[in-house]
Amino acid sequence: MLHHDKLDAFRAKYNDLAFLVFRVLIGLFFIVHGVQKVFGLAGKDPQPLASLMGVAGIIELVGGLFIVLGLFTGLVALICAIEMAVAYFMAHAPKGFLPLLNGGELALIYFAVFLYLIFEGGGKYSLDAKLCEKCTPRK
């Protein structure tokens, strides 16, 4: 078992890098959902861009890209969180109360992640940090 001081030192040393990996993976996963809706993927047809699913696909594709880049992270995360809340309450909650049973757990997990990113920003290794010191609250 790691000593508490060693664990703290490890966290301090790698925190920014770990956050970068976290942000990039979340963004990439979200992009895949957008690609599925916009271009068709995994046997699903592309959605008309003027439809609710088409708009969701655009938010997921563009929002995921901005999350990967860490560009306007807080604002983009807010838009993505709202989309995930709408997705949950429109598509999943009517099927039942429990997310595990209504298929909405992924929408809620994304919602929670985006809620975190709203407040955390893009982090040290982001375009936000490069373009504007005030754009990311992470130190």
N, C-alpha and C positions, 0 to 999 in steps of 0.2 A: 504494500500500500504506500502511495506517495505521501510524503510529509506535507503538511498544509502549506508551509512556506514555499516548498518546491512546486507545488501545484499552482499557487498564486503566481510565482515567477513564470511558469510555463504559460499560464493564461495571459499574463501581461505581455509576454513576448509574441504570442501567436494570435491574440484576440483579433487584430485588424485583418490578418490573413484569413482566419476562420470565418469572419463576417463576410469577407469578399466571396469566399467559396459558397457560403450560405446564400448570399444575394444572387450570385450567378446561377446557381442550381435552381433556385426558385423561379428566376426569370426564364431560364431555358425550359423548365417544365411547363410554365404558363404559355410560352410560345407554342409548344406542341399542341396545346388545346386550341389556340387560335388558328394554327395551320390546319388542324382537323376541321374546323368550322368553315374557314375561308376557302381552302383549296381541296378539301376532302382528304381523308386519311383513314386508314384502318377500316376500309369498307364503307365508310360513311360518305354521303354526297356533300359537295360544297353547299353552303347555305346562301341564299340571296343576301347581298350586302345590305339591302334596305330593310331586312327583317330584323326582329329582335335577336335571333341567333347570329345573324350576320354582324350586327353591331357588337355583340358579345365577342365574336371571333376577332374583330378588328381591335377591340380593347385588349384582348388577350395577346394578340400578336404584337401590336405596337407597345402596349404596356409592358409585356414581358421583355421586349428588346430594351426599353428604357430602364427597366429594373436591372437587367444584365449590365448595362453601361453605367448605371448609377446616375442617371440624368433626370433631373426634376423628380427625384425619388419619392419625396413626401407627397407631392401632388399626384403623381402617377399611382402611388400606392393607395391613396384615398379613392381615386376613380376605380381602381381594381377591387378594393374592399367593398365599395358600393355595388359593383357588378356582382360580386360573390354573394352579398346579402340578398340582392334581388333574385339571383339564380336560386339560392336556397329557398326563399319564401315563395317563389313562383313555381319552381319545378319539383322541389323535394318535400317541403313541409306539408303540402296538401295530401301527400301519400302516407302521412303518419307522423307521430310526435318524435320518435327516436331516430336520430340521424343514421345510425347503423342500419336501421330497417328501411328508411326512406331513401337511402343512397346519397344523402347529403353531407356525409362526413368530410369528403374532400373539399367541397365548397366552404364548409366551416373552417377547415384547417387553413385554406388559402385566406379566408377572411381574417383569421387570427394573425397569420404571417404578415399580411398587408397592414393590419392595424399596428403591428410592431414597427414595420418599416415607415409608417407615417411619422412616428415619433423618433425613430432612430436615424432616419435619413440614409444616404448612400454609403457612408463610412469613409475612412481614410483613402481607400483605393477606389474612387469613383470620379466620374466627370463633375459631379456636384462639387467635390472637394477641390478639384483643379480649377473650376470656373468661378467659384464663389465660396468664400469661407463661411458665409452666413447660411448657405444652402443646406449644410449638413451639421446637425448638432453633435455628431460623434467626435470625440477628442482623441 
